[in-house]
Amino acid sequence: MADTTRQVEKVLLSLPSPGARSPEQRAEAAAAKDTARALRTRFLDAHADAVYDGLTDGRTRSLKIAELVEAAAAAFPALVPTAAQLASERSRPQADKEGHEIDQGIFLRAVLGSPSAGPHLMDAMLRPTPRALRLLPEFTRTGVVDTGSVRLERRDGAAHLTMCRDDCLNAEDDRQVDDMETAVDLALLDPQVRVGVLRGGEMTHPRYRGKRVFSAGINLKSLHAGGISLVGFLLRRELGYIHKLVRGVLSEDDGTGTWHTRGTEKPWVAAVDTFAIGGGMQLLLVFDHVLAASDAYLSLPAAREGIVPGAGNFRLGRHTGPRISRQVILQGRRIWATEPDARLLVDEVVEPGDMDSAVERAVERLSAPAVPANRTMLNLAEEPPEEFRRYMAEFALQQALRLYGEDVIQKVGRFGGGAS
């Protein structure tokens, strides 16, 4: 495999940069990469568990995905891209990258798809982030933390997370994913918090100045510029803070007081103002109570953007049934809060001026002591962990392939001026 990898590098070095290649040169590069990727796939089909056990000392160490691929690059440089290769790619627009992340997708599909290695990696992703652990004493003492793109405030036992990317309509990029995971961890770890609430703040964007907006989805400007990564954004988002909204944060097993639970889970309320587009709509599928303003709409424009909408394909049909999920994901259907079908996705539709009081009522209803245990059992029944793991295994590769599809590169070039 090492010889094949060196041969591929030789071929790529002999060609112009990806964005300047002729159709014939693109075909030559693709053929060389395909040969190496077929070898990697066969190797991992046979040895994924052994590789993972070697990297984690027999599963005695918990490595998050970013740490795992970094360790794999050092130990098996022919298996996944090296740090130098990724650093070189990060400085380029999406259209001018070689697509080394596809090799990460091959590796992670094999690891996540393993009944042995996969659950161990999923658990590692549920551990609190070091940043959250550093900020936890401040938050428990003051009840306020501002991470930059998310403001977290504890009020009357509820953690209010306000997304504050006012310039880009809360469109998500690496920065916001990091801030969201930190805020979710803090809300889950603080013993004074019973319920979490997520809402968008007021915007300074010219079109929506002074209005609250929930989320415009993935930041297409960042994607065009090459700033949306498979590991740091797309997989961390799904297996990090969104998965923690469902399963909670996994506690360190210190042998004291944790025998009855693997972690800390809490109920969550989402309040949608104006719209929840793309990743914003995906988020609603994991919340326990969803409020929407009467003038808001939901959409999941995956076909327009050309990428896979995270775990939306896994979860949406559970809420709406297969016909509506295909209309939304494959055909870009927009659902207004006042439509009858919106009741499959939204618990309450309220007038914009009544949102604050509606949030308070929802928090009160979800504050009952038996709510966490019952939501745990509901989530186990509705989203079995093994099914989610298998979905995410295939997602790791399919999303990597989509990131480098010619249609995606052309589309994000047109959308490069803003969010989805």
Steps between C-alpha positions, in 0.01 A plus 500: 500500500789738573638450148161575347467813712840625384401434139181701543696791648739485205209517253338794683825694519540466122163668439380859541300593809152342508315813391725542194488143369358404163231228484768249400723599789209478745429150374866401545503630856171330583621164366816515712304592813240229436770232488639605838155538655396153394809361676428701815141380507602135470765542769256663742229244430741244644695698759294796628469357851871425524589849381257662744619288792858593421416871498301487824715252694241227483211746546636621833536857364214716378600691186256735334483484121748783443748338738443159344571605141806693618632190677421285198688737270808471719482122539367410151594784260388299197155445649380855567636841396787642698485820701712672233261397223198627693673825591575561134138429408360734765653803333327430167148568372281191478539484122878478528527213748606144424229350722724337760204506739344220297773274638402609850143405407612153392682453829217631717236297318694187588552600864146621563361199316681258730279356779808510725684820411196704398321519837828585673556793263139615538548506878820700463306765309254534790773599746498867606744723319807631686379854432167431671673349801718812530197731483274292727607659833434848359160400366384323815606807702364780277238331284636681192755407233551665162691272262496747213229363274282361782394677820403270786291623792346303787164638611268324747648156432504537122813542286420744219735458202474793261674468162659839435655492152302811415698577184433168324156391627653240733643307207723227642872461450781345706490787749128468570517120531775536761303764689178301485663185635657699782165657591311169483762336722471779757121480508516124550777508762359778718290332775290817537363461144189288448406594141688643201358757257642589158402815312652737247587857592430829325676552168702788356481346151345772278207288389403392852633785712343502847320167447573175676609216268546137600752373243585524131678161496851434376711804417539467123754780489724294729437188292599681181818625667593148611425568868244225560677178594371145516649429843499840670156607385276239339579199720573695818164675464299178466692285748583786735247756612195370309557146627543643850161669470358150452716285730647750741863543598688188602641516851846388595465173690667577831310229686297743711134562438496401134394137525140577399568707188761541229463874485289809549199568279252787511192604302533771235272769356557668160343836415496578127478861386486590127644175362691180566680412179723199432695417812258717697212274403713192573541622857125508562479124444679427831316746725234398749279803439510727194338843489470698177389854435196519275701672225787247505582224254714186492702362209774249429645597160735205468444453128578866432819491705600156375605354835339253741300684770676341794278253684191669357448204267511271803259701715259694281290207382443399862318829548327547167484162327688415180298705251552837667864426583567437129319819403710700745842338441486403134281779364569788738147544630465791746257450788339805658416489868131559427470203259327187635810290422707725728331338800709190425812706576382775734317462830367855528454790260489837677488862401852650488429727795386207714815289459658591836196394701461182291862408577437549871197271489692230311787515749258461789336195340835331438634568851317207661739248665382207289561674166873409459443128560207489262680691223791254537265209437324681213833572331611137539178385335490762226871524420680177595873572544611216273282622213633852542859370503449308176347806337792718607750245368364532149447875541874544569585383149198625306535853639873500422423404140233771474738769626709444188223442247531730198141616544568602861812694405309686229205573729699628795690721259167667416386506863841610623372841600290376794325223691259237383 
